[in-house]
Amino acid sequence: MAKTAVLYQSKYGSTKLYAQHIASILDADLFDLALSKGLDFEKYDTIVFGGGMYAGQINGIKFVKSNADKLSGKNLVIFTVGIGDPAVASNASVVLKAVNKALSKDLMKTMHIYSFRGTLDPSKLKFMHRMIMKMVISSLSKKKEEELTDDDRAMLQSLVSKVDFTNTAATLPLIEYVSTLK
């Protein structure tokens, strides 16, 4: 198997959990972007990058963008972690839009994207994320009960208590894909 590095940026811990799991199963090197400086990309054939989804943007994706030249010719796998169900088309669309906005078309051609669900604990949210959540909740509260999706209900529940959708088994397609790379 090709030499693999798993890079991640995590604000609240879900992305870190997935990155650690993926790196462990793939026997890959693991790097927290908040702590790692001067990564030697030459040592790796495959780069797996993970970042959380916040207000339609991927945490840490600027690192990937700023290192696009070093990633050229490498296998690039990106995973996102968010509260929304990635099986819902509108949530998948948000992820794809965020990646398209952040990365060049050349990188987009050769990479694979995966999305996983995370945790939301209102007691741990930073000020800006609390404000964004309040706006989302305000918008959702205007919907009629029968118009609410399961994702909407989860978002409303997260205002009251912690919701945890993490499931490391969901990483299996990513792990299987990276395992096939040479």
QUIRA-V617291 format. One record per backbone hydrogen bond with DSSP energy under -1.0 kcal/mol. CO is the residue of the C=O (numbers start at 1). NH is the residue of the N-H. Records with the same first field share a line. If there is no record, write none. Layout:
CO = NH + NH
//
This chain:
3 = 45 + 46
4 = 29
5 = 48
6 = 31
7 = 50
8 = 33
13 = 17
14 = 18
15 = 19
16 = 20
17 = 21
18 = 22
19 = 23
20 = 24
21 = 25
22 = 26
23 = 28
29 = 6
31 = 8
32 = 35 + 36
39 = 41
40 = 43
41 = 44
45 = 75
46 = 5
47 = 77
48 = 7
49 = 79
50 = 9
51 = 81
52 = 59
54 = 57
57 = 54
58 = 61
60 = 63
61 = 65
62 = 66
65 = 68
67 = 71
71 = 74
75 = 47
76 = 112
77 = 49
78 = 114
79 = 51
80 = 116
81 = 53
82 = 118
85 = 88
88 = 92
89 = 93
90 = 94
91 = 95
92 = 96
93 = 97
94 = 98
95 = 99
96 = 100
97 = 101
98 = 102
99 = 103
104 = 108
105 = 109
112 = 78
114 = 80
116 = 82
118 = 165
120 = 163
121 = 124
126 = 130
127 = 131
128 = 132
129 = 133
130 = 134
131 = 135
132 = 136
133 = 137
134 = 138
135 = 139
136 = 140
137 = 141
140 = 143
144 = 147
145 = 148
149 = 153
150 = 154
151 = 155
152 = 156
153 = 157
154 = 158
157 = 160 + 161
163 = 120
167 = 170
168 = 171
169 = 172
171 = 175
172 = 176
173 = 177
174 = 178
175 = 179
177 = 180
178 = 181
181 = 2
//
